[in-house]
Amino acid sequence: MNKRLLAAAATVVAAALALSACSATPSDSGADQKKEIRVASTDPQLIVPGRQSVAYDVNMAVWAPLAFLNSDGSLEYVQAQSIESQDATTWTVTLREGWTFQDGTPVTAQSYVDSWNAVAYGPNAFENSGQLANIVGYADLNPASGTPSTTEMSGLKVVDDLTFTVTLIGPDSQFPLQVTQAQTAMFPMPASAFADFTAYNTHPVGNGPFQFAQDYVENEPIVLDAYSAYKGDKPTIDRITFVPYTDSETAYTDVLAGNLDVAGVPASKLTQASADFGQRLYSFEAPGISFLGLPLWNSAYQDVRVREAISMAIDREAIIDVIYGGTYAPATAWTPAIEPGTPTGICGDYCSFDPEAAKALLAEAGGFSGPMEIYYPGGGGLDPLYQAIANQLRQNLGIDATATPSADWAEFLQNRNDENITGPFFSRWGALYPSQQATLRVFFIKGGGCTNCIPWYSDEVASAMTAADADLSTDGSAYAAVQQIIQKEFPAVPLFFEKYSYVTSPRVAQLVTSPVGNPTYRSIVLTE
């Protein structure tokens, strides 16, 4: 088999990554002392692979991926023994022997094929189904109308107990990156899951280093214990407790008080986090990008000049300095700078602060009448950001703009999915693998995986994405053509290239990350 395509995909990532964390060596937990950590989280509600949108840390602990992307960009096989292709269209996946789910049943090629078919099957309405959209037969499971006539994608074939093939609708050099740690639709499920997904969500069973110690109860802590029969690298700790918070500022305070071991830093705390935590503040390079989403279903935003004027009226540098403590960078493209081949400065003047030009462009478009309500998820420490944006739009464009939080994430997501929003809104994504494809597909390909992101899809973009996916060069430059199409239509306002910041208690000696920016809790290093 020709392994060049796999190696090339991994090289693309390695060239772009410069993360601060280094790998940790697992250590024996000992018979007398159980190593535990408590981590702040958002209550996941949906944990089944292919459904969840906020429980990545939980899922990446309970499930093992086919491959893992290390912080240095190297691709490491985990559940897979190999992933190979001669043409980047048909991929052969060979699994390692002896792996089991946490219910003791074997992980087989059939496990993957059944799981991917279940996630892709339209009537199941799995939120991350779009992660599988490039497999031949996905369209048959998701017809434009009516019920699918089949429950299986023709592009998946079981060869034997440990081997299956995946045939894509066209060449895709990025496939090996798609089956790494954060693409949860790619995780396998045991046979017992398919009988009752509601019951499975209550007590998920995976193939990873940690298992549920008890049933999941909404808004209650999730306790995960190390799975003793796990065949991969043993975790450095014995137990993780994910504690749900509706207010990230409270979680931050609880780490400061020693009641938690790890929490993400809300935007409202970034300017003081270094003073509060010193070296226990970690800011990781990550493939995250923030946009100001625009309600394109509202006629007030359908003129591209209105959208461009809003963008030029926002002083990104000032917001980054005052709110993000200088950790973010102004977005100048439609994908994060860390993703290989992201074109520098493609957004041009429209991503630069120029209030006079913004005001003139808005006037040229006929102005903006009536109030503007900017809507965002409440409880996530986002208030200063959206209040600042509202203030700038009032001052620089004369728009009656206000910032309104939802009660919580669930309420925001429901209103966004129902298009029950009249003004600009929260829109961001942290790519699940560091490739422009991972960002562009999610935002600009229908069913790409982020229903709360940008409500704009184009046949021209879809065609350009297909061509870029088939390009086997290692520099990612083929995706620049996609960004040029998006730039012309300017369907949203690029705001920031993100870093992911976390704080830890003194019990944590080292927080380890990977190219997706999330901590790798199975490798966390605790103080003695």
N, C-alpha and C positions, 0 to 999 in steps of 0.2 A: 504493500500500500504506500501511496505517496503522502508523507507526513508534512510536506512543505506548507500546505494550507493551514494546518493547525499551528505550526511554528510561526508562520507569518502573522496570524491573528494575535498570538501572544506577544510578538515583538512590537506590534502596533501599540500595545498598552505599555510595555516596558519603557518605550522611548518617551512617554509623556508623564510618567509618574515620578514624583519626588516627595514621598510621604515621610513624615518624621518618625513614625513608629518602626521598630524592628521586631523580628520574630522572637517569640518567647519559647523557652524549652520547658515542656511539661515536667512537673515534679510529682512525686508520690505524695498523696494526701495524708497517708498514715492511717493506722487503724484507730488511734485514740482521738484524733482531732479532725472534725469535719470542716472543710473549707467552704464557706458560704459567702455569697454577696447578695446585696439587695439593690435592685436597679429600678429607677423610675421609668414608667411606661405610660402610653395611652391605652385605655381599655380596648382590646382588639375587636370584641364582638364576633368577628368572623376570623377563624384561625385556619380553616380548611385551606390547603394549598390551592392557589388559583382564585381565592375569594378575598383574602385579607389585603388591606391597603395601608395599615399603620403598625402591624405587629411583626415587622421584619426581624427584629432581634429575637422574638420568641420563635418564629419559624426557622431561623437560621441555627437555633440551638436544638430544636426538636428533629429537624431534617438535615440530612447530609446531601450536598449537591453531587452531580456527576463529576464536576471539577471545581477547583478553588483557585481564584486569582489572588496571588500573594501581593504584598505591598510593594515588592520590587518589580511587579509586572509579569513574573513567571507564572505559567499555568501548571497547576499540580492536580493530577488525577486523584479523586477521592473514591466515590462509589464506582466510577468507571475505571477499567483497566486501560482502555484506549478509546479515542474518538478519531476516526480517520475517513478521508474521502479522496477520491481521485479527481473529482470535478467540482467540488463545493456544492453539489446539488443533492447527491445521495451520500449520506453519512452512515457509517457503521459504528455502532456503540457496543463495546464489549464490557461487561460488568465484572467486577471482582467476585471471586467465589467466597461463600461462607457468610455473606452479610445477611442480617435478619432485621425485620421490623421489631419494634419494642414489645410486640405481642408474641414474639418467638417465631413467626412465620418467615419463610425465606423471601428475600428481595430478588425478583427475577425480571427478565425482559418483559414478561407478560404484565408484571406490576406497573412498569413504566407505560407500556402501550395502553393498558386499561385506564390508568390515571390520566394520561394526556387526552385520551378520547373523552373521558368524563368531563374534564375541564373545558374542552372545546365544544361539547354538545350544547347547542344554543338554548334549548329549553331549560337546562340547568342554570343558566344565567350567572355563570361564574364571572366575577368582575375582571379578572386578569386573563380571561380567555384569549384575548388578542395577542398574548405572548406566543401563542401557537399558530397564529394566522398564516404563517409562511409555509406551513406543512400542506402538502397535496391532500385534498379532501376536506380541509377546514371549511371551505365554502359550502360543501354539501351538508355539513352539520349546522350551518348558519344561513339558511336560505332567506331571501329578501322577504318572503311571505310564506305562511303555512308551516307545517311541521316537517322536520327533516325526514327523509326516507331511509336514512341509515344512522347508526349510532357510532360508526367507526370511520376514521380517516384512512383513506386508501394509501396514504403515504407512510403509514406505520406498518411494519412487518416484523413479526417475531421469527427469528432464525432458529434459535434454540433457547435453552433456559437462561443463558447468560448473554445472548446477542440479539440485537434488534437493529433494523435499518430505518432511517428517517429520510424520506424523499421530499425535498422542498420544491416550491413552485418555480424556483429559478435559483441560479447560483447565489450563495450567500456565504461570503468569506468569514462573516462574524459569528457563525453558528457555535463554534466552541466557546465563545464568550457568553453566549446566551444561556448555557447550561451551568453557569457558575452560581455562586452562593445566593444571590438575591432574586433570581427569577423563580418565584415560588410556584408558578404554574408548571414548572419542570420537575417538581419534587414527586416522588412515588408515594402511593397510598396502598395499604394492605387490602386484601379482598374484602374484609369485613366492612370497610368504609363505604362501599358502593350500595349497600343495602339501605343505609339510613344516614345521610350526610348531616342531619340535625344531631343525631346521637354522636356521630363522629366528631362534630364540632365541640361537643361537651367533653369528650375525652379523646383528643387526637392521638394517633399513634404514628410515629415517624420512623426513620431509619438513621437518625442522628445521634449525637453524643449525649443528649439529655432527653428524659422522658417526663411526661406529666405525672406528678406524685399524687394528684387528686383531680377530681372533675373541675373543669372550668366553670366558674360562676361569674356572671357579669358584674363588673366593678369590684371584684374581690381579687386579692393577690394570686398570681399564678406561680405555683411552686414546681420547679423542675429539678429532678435528681439525675445525676450521672447514670447513664445506661451501661451497666457492667459488661454487657455482651457486645458493645460497640467495637467494630473492627478497624476503625480509623485511629488517628492519633488520640490518645486518651486526654480528656480535658484536665486542666490544671486545678480545677475546683470540683467540689462534690455537689453543690446545690446553687441554683440561681432562683431568687424570688423576684418576680417582676411585680412592682407595686403600682397600681393604676392611679394616675393623678389627672384631674381635670384642669389644674392650674400649674403650669410649669414653674412659676415663681415659688410656689410652695415646695415643690420638689427640690429646687435649688437651695432653699433655706434648710430643708431637712438634711441635705448632704453637708451643709455648713455645720449643722448641729450634731452630725454623726449618726443620724437615724437612717441614712441611706449611704450606699457606697458609690453609686454612679448616677448622674443625671445629665441630660442635655442642658445647655445654657440657653435660656430664653433671650430674645433680642434685648429685652429691657435690662438684662444683667451683664451684657457683654462688656460694657465700659468699666464695670467694677470687678469683674471676675478675677482678673489678674491680682488685684489687691487683696481680694478675699481668699484666693486659693494658691497664689504663687505658682509653683511648678506642678501643682495638681490641676491646673487648667490645661486641657489638650485641645488644640485647634488643628483638625485634620484637613488636608487637601481632599476635595471630594468633587464628584461629577454632578453637583447640584446647581440649579439655576432658578432664579426667581423672576416671575413676570407679574405685571399687573394685567389680569385677565379683563377682557372687555365683552359685554353682552351683545354680541353681534346680531342677536335676534331683536334688539332694540334699534329702531330706525335712527335714533340720535347718534349712533356709532358706526353707521354704515359708510360714511364718507371717510376714505383713507386719510384725508387731511386732518380730520378731527382726531384720529388715532395718533397720527404723527405729532400733532400739536401737544397732545397730552404728554407724550413721551419727552418732548423737548422742554416742557415746563417743569420737569422733575429734576432737582439737583441731587443726583445720586451720590456724588462725593460728600456733600454735606451730611446726607443721611448716614452714610457709612461711617464717617468720623464721629458723629454725635450718638448714633444708636448702636452701631456694630463695633465700636471701638477700633475701627480700622481693619477689621479682619476680612471683610468682603472686598470685592473689586467691582467696579461698574461693568455691567454687561455690555459688550460691544459686538456680540454675535448672537445667534439663535441656539447655540449649544455652549456648554461650559468650556472654558479655555483649556482645561486639563484633558479634554477628549481629543485624541490625535487628529490633526488636520483641521481643527476649527479655524475658519478664516479670520484673520486679525482685522478688526475694525469694519466688518462688512455692514454693520448697522449705520456707520457714518454719522452725519450730522444729526440724524434723528435720535441717536442715543446720547447726544451731547446737550448739556444744559444751555439753552439760549432762549430766555423768556420773551425777548422782543420778537424773535423770529416765530416763536410758538404763538404769540398773540396775533401776529399778522397772518399766519397760516390758518388759525381758527376763524378769523374774520373772513378770509378768502373762502372758507367752506360754509359761510353763512352763520357762524357763531354757534353758541350752545345755549339753549333756553331751558329754564327750569332748574330744579335742584339735581344734584348728583350724590347718590348714596354709595359709598365705597364699603363693601361688605367683606368680612373676613371671619375666620374661626375664633371664637372667644376662648379665653383661658390658656392660650399658648404663648403669652408674652408678646403678642404682635401689635398691641395697642399703640405704642410709640411710633412704629413704622407707618401704619395707615393714617394715624392722626397727622403725621408729618406730610404725607402725600396729599391729604385733604387740604392742609394749610397751604402747601405750595400751589396747588391748583386754584385755590381761592385768590392767593396773592398774585400769581403770575398770569392767570387766564380770566380772573373775575367770575369764576364759576362758583355757585353756591354748593360747595362740596363739603360733605360730612363723612366721618368714618363710623361705621356701625358694626359691632361684633355680634356673632351668633351666640346662643347660649353655650354651645359646645360644638365639637367636630361633627357629630352626627347630624345636628340641625343644619350646619353649613352645607354638608354634603348633600343632604336631601333637597335643600333649596337650590343648590347649584345644579344637581341632576335634573330637577324639575323645571329648570330655567326660570325659577321664581325669584329672579334678581334683576333689578332695573339698571344698576350701575356697575362700575369696575369692581373687581373682586380678586381675592387671593388666588394665586395660581403659581405653583412651583412643583418641581420634580427633582428628586435625586435619582440619577440613572442607576439602573440595577447592574450595569456593567459599563466600563469606561470606553464607550464608543459613541461617535456622533449618532450612529444608528439608534442607540438606546434612548437618546433624547428626542430625536426627530420622529421616530415611530410613535412614541408615547403621546406627543403633543399634536402631531399633524397627520397621523394615519388613523382612520376611524377604527375603533376597537383596539387601539394600541395599548390600552391599559390604564389611562388616567382620565376617568370620566369627569373629574372636576377641573380639568386644565383649560385648554383653549378650544372653543367650539367652531373650529374652522378646518375644513378638509377640502382637498383639491385633487382632481384627477391628474393634473399636471405634476403635482408634488408626488403623488403615488407612483407615477411613471418614472420620475427622476430618482425616487428612492430605489426602485427596482434596478435601475441601471447602476446606481452607486453600490448597492449590495453585491452586485455581480463583479465589481471591480476588485481584482486580487492584489492591487498595490498595497503597500504597507503604510502609506502616509495618511490615509483617510481623506485625501484631497477630493475624491470623487463626490463627497457629500456637499462640497461648496456650491455645486449647481442647484442642489435642493434649497440651500439657504438663500440663494439669489432669488428664487421664485417667491419664497416666503417674505423676503425683504420688500419686494415690490408691493405685496398686498398688506403688509404690516398689520397682521391680525391681532396682535397683543403688544404690550410694552415691555421689552426686556429691561430688567432692573439690575440684578446682581449675579455675579459668579460667587458661589457660596463656599465657605468652609464650614465644617461641622465641629462644634465646640462642646466639650464635656468637662465636667468637674467631678472629682473623686474625693472620697474620704481618705484619711491617713492610712487606712487598711490596704489601699491599693498602691503597689509599688510601680506598676506600669500598666497603662491601658494600651492595648494593641489594636491596630486597625488594619484595614485592607483597602483596595482601590475604590470600594463603594463608600468609604468614609464612615461606616458604622463600626463600633467596637466589635472585636472578635472575642466574645466572652469566654469561649472554651480555652483561650490562650492567655487570659488575664494573669498578671503576676501580683500576688499578695505579699505584704510585708510579713516577715517572720514573727 
